[in-house]
Amino acid sequence: MTRVIKQNKAVYYIRGFLSPFFRSDAETLIRRLEKKMTAEDKKEIDSRLNYYNKLTGKEPFEFSGNRINDLRHPVSPKAYYFDTYQYAKHFHHDLFINYEFGDVTYIPAMPSIVKSRPVEGDNRNSVLLKLDKARHFAFVEGDKPLHEKKDRLIGRGAISQEHRIRFFERYYSHPMCDLGKINDNGQHKEWLKPKIPIKDHLNYKFILSLQGYDVATNLKWVMSSNSLAVLPKPTIETWFMEGTLKGESIMWK
């Protein structure tokens, strides 16, 4: 049976508010983890850490004035504070910390923790952390095999950005596509269709995953399914490491 695993938001926020009461120092935590790690585990973890954080430790640092303790007093969007504090709480609360929250599509002037960063260019100042995970990190279990799915592309989403509009202008009427916009912004009303649940997307072999203001929100659960994600080469990446994705080029006439 197909299941969509998502974070229960009520439980997520309760844990976020209670998080300061459950902590251990970073060195103790690392020692515990090292006892459980194999050499292969350590190699994989080091590889991922070096990808997320490309700083060498030799760069001059400036600090914005924020301290780890400030994360205990979240403002909107609260999810970014909770997710950052989950890791930062294991360090001394008086330490300075730089962060830029939200859909970050640029490289900060100072080394900072971010949810998203450009794939190309010198992005060392953008240190990726698993942020806004309750919204972005949903996964599929027990999906049916690819050969049992419809041989079409399904796509539902808010169509406001120019690159999304161009895709719909080109492919909305294509016989291999079932596309629809779910936001009524007064434009292209002929594209309007009701929002459909994830389980209905999974009836199709191909699922559209276009970037929005930063990354495509649905890419994580699409890639955990047996359907194929259809997307241009990512220009923005998150903790999911979208910049490492490899795929095949397709062209529909």
C-alpha positions in Angstrom: 0.0 0.0 0.0 1.3 3.4 -1.0 2.2 5.8 1.9 3.3 9.4 1.8 5.5 10.1 4.8 5.2 13.7 5.9 6.0 15.5 9.1 2.9 16.2 11.3 3.1 19.9 11.7 1.5 20.0 15.1 4.1 17.4 16.4 6.9 19.3 14.6 6.1 22.6 16.4 5.7 21.0 19.8 9.1 19.4 19.4 10.5 22.7 18.2 9.4 24.5 21.3 10.6 21.7 23.6 14.0 21.3 21.9 15.9 23.6 24.2 15.2 21.2 27.1 16.9 18.2 25.4 20.6 18.8 24.4 24.1 17.4 24.8 27.4 19.1 23.9 28.7 18.5 20.4 31.9 16.7 21.4 29.9 14.1 23.4 27.5 13.6 20.5 30.3 13.2 18.0 32.0 10.5 20.2 28.7 8.6 20.5 28.2 8.7 16.7 31.8 7.7 16.0 31.4 4.5 18.0 28.5 3.5 15.7 30.1 4.5 12.4 32.0 2.2 10.0 34.8 3.4 7.8 32.4 3.5 4.9 29.9 5.5 7.0 32.6 8.1 7.8 33.7 8.4 4.2 30.1 9.0 3.1 29.5 11.5 5.9 32.7 13.4 5.2 31.8 13.6 1.5 28.4 15.1 2.3 29.7 17.5 4.9 32.4 18.8 2.5 29.6 19.4 -0.1 27.4 21.3 2.3 30.2 23.3 3.8 32.9 24.3 1.4 34.7 26.7 3.7 38.3 25.8 4.4 38.5 27.6 7.8 41.0 30.1 6.4 38.5 32.6 5.2 38.1 35.8 7.3 34.8 35.8 9.2 32.5 38.6 10.1 29.4 38.1 12.2 26.0 39.6 12.0 25.6 39.8 15.8 23.2 36.8 16.0 24.0 34.2 18.7 22.9 30.6 19.0 20.8 31.6 22.0 18.7 34.0 19.7 17.4 30.9 17.9 15.4 30.1 21.0 13.2 33.1 20.3 11.9 32.3 16.8 10.1 34.8 14.6 8.4 34.0 11.3 9.2 31.8 9.6 9.6 29.8 12.8 10.5 26.5 11.0 13.9 27.9 10.0 14.7 28.7 13.7 13.6 25.3 14.9 15.5 23.4 12.2 18.7 25.4 12.8 18.5 25.2 16.6 18.1 21.4 16.3 21.8 21.3 15.4 23.1 24.5 16.9 21.9 23.7 20.4 24.8 21.2 20.8 27.2 24.2 20.9 27.7 26.9 23.4 24.7 29.3 23.3 26.9 32.4 23.4 28.6 31.6 20.1 27.9 33.8 17.1 26.1 32.3 14.1 25.3 33.7 10.7 22.1 32.7 8.9 19.9 33.9 6.1 16.5 32.3 6.1 13.9 31.9 3.3 14.3 31.1 -0.4 17.9 32.2 -0.8 18.9 32.3 -4.5 22.1 34.4 -4.0 25.4 33.9 -2.3 25.6 35.8 1.0 28.4 38.3 1.5 29.4 36.6 4.8 29.6 32.8 5.4 26.0 31.9 6.5 23.7 29.0 7.1 21.1 28.8 4.3 18.4 26.5 3.1 19.2 27.0 -0.6 22.1 28.3 -2.8 23.0 28.7 -6.5 24.6 25.5 -7.9 27.1 27.4 -10.0 29.8 29.9 -9.0 31.8 30.3 -5.8 29.1 29.3 -3.3 31.4 28.7 -0.3 29.7 31.4 1.8 26.4 29.4 1.5 26.5 26.6 4.1 23.6 24.2 3.5 21.5 22.9 6.4 18.4 20.8 6.3 15.9 23.7 6.8 12.1 24.0 6.3 12.1 20.2 6.3 8.5 19.8 7.4 7.5 21.4 4.1 10.1 20.1 1.8 11.0 16.6 3.0 8.1 14.2 2.2 8.7 10.7 0.9 6.8 7.9 -0.7 6.8 4.3 0.4 5.1 1.3 -1.3 4.7 2.9 -4.7 3.5 0.7 -7.5 5.9 -0.3 -10.3 6.6 2.1 -13.2 5.1 -0.2 -15.8 1.7 -0.1 -14.1 1.5 3.7 -14.4 0.0 5.9 -17.2 2.4 6.9 -19.9 1.9 10.6 -19.5 3.4 13.6 -17.6 1.4 15.0 -14.7 1.9 18.5 -13.5 0.1 20.6 -10.9 1.4 23.8 -9.3 1.3 27.5 -8.9 2.2 29.1 -12.2 3.5 32.6 -11.7 7.2 32.6 -12.6 8.2 33.3 -16.2 9.9 29.9 -16.7 6.9 28.0 -15.5 4.6 30.0 -17.7 6.8 29.3 -20.7 6.7 25.6 -20.0 2.9 25.6 -19.9 2.6 27.7 -23.0 4.6 25.1 -24.9 3.2 21.9 -23.4 -0.2 22.5 -21.8 -2.0 21.1 -24.9 0.5 18.3 -25.6 -1.3 14.9 -25.8 1.3 13.3 -23.4 0.7 16.0 -20.7 -1.9 16.5 -18.0 -1.0 20.0 -16.8 -2.8 22.4 -14.6 -2.2 25.5 -12.5 -3.7 25.7 -9.0 -3.4 29.4 -8.4 -5.9 31.9 -9.8 -3.9 35.0 -10.3 -6.1 36.3 -13.1 -3.9 35.0 -15.9 -4.3 32.0 -18.1 -7.6 30.9 -16.6 -7.8 28.2 -19.2 -5.0 26.4 -17.3 -6.8 26.3 -14.0 -7.4 22.8 -12.5 -8.1 21.5 -9.0 -5.2 20.6 -6.8 -4.8 16.8 -6.5 -3.1 14.7 -3.8 0.3 13.1 -4.1 -1.3 9.6 -4.5 -3.0 10.7 -7.7 0.3 12.0 -9.1 1.7 8.5 -8.6 -0.6 7.1 -11.2 1.7 8.7 -13.9 5.1 7.6 -15.1 6.3 11.2 -15.4 5.9 14.0 -12.8 6.7 17.6 -13.5 9.1 19.2 -11.0 9.9 22.7 -12.0 11.9 25.1 -9.8 9.9 27.8 -8.2 11.5 30.7 -6.4 14.3 28.3 -5.4 14.0 24.5 -5.7 11.0 22.4 -6.7 9.2 21.5 -3.5 7.9 18.2 -4.8 11.3 16.9 -6.0 12.1 14.9 -2.8 8.9 12.8 -2.8 9.0 12.4 -6.6 12.5 10.9 -6.5 11.5 8.5 -3.7 8.6 7.2 -5.9 8.8 4.8 -8.9 7.8 7.7 -11.2 10.4 9.8 -13.1 11.0 13.5 -12.3 10.9 15.7 -15.3 12.8 19.0 -14.8 15.5 21.2 -16.3 19.0 21.0 -14.9 18.7 22.6 -11.4 20.3 26.0 -10.8 19.5 26.1 -7.1 20.2 23.4 -4.6 19.4 22.5 -0.9 20.5 19.8 1.6 19.0 17.3 -0.9 22.1 18.1 -3.2 20.1 18.8 -6.3 23.3 19.9 -8.0 24.5 16.3 -8.1 21.5 15.0 -10.0 22.2 13.2 -13.3 19.6 12.5 -15.9 18.7 12.0 -19.5 17.7 14.8 -21.9 14.3 14.5 -23.6 12.6 16.6 -26.2 8.9 16.5 -27.1 7.8 18.0 -30.4 
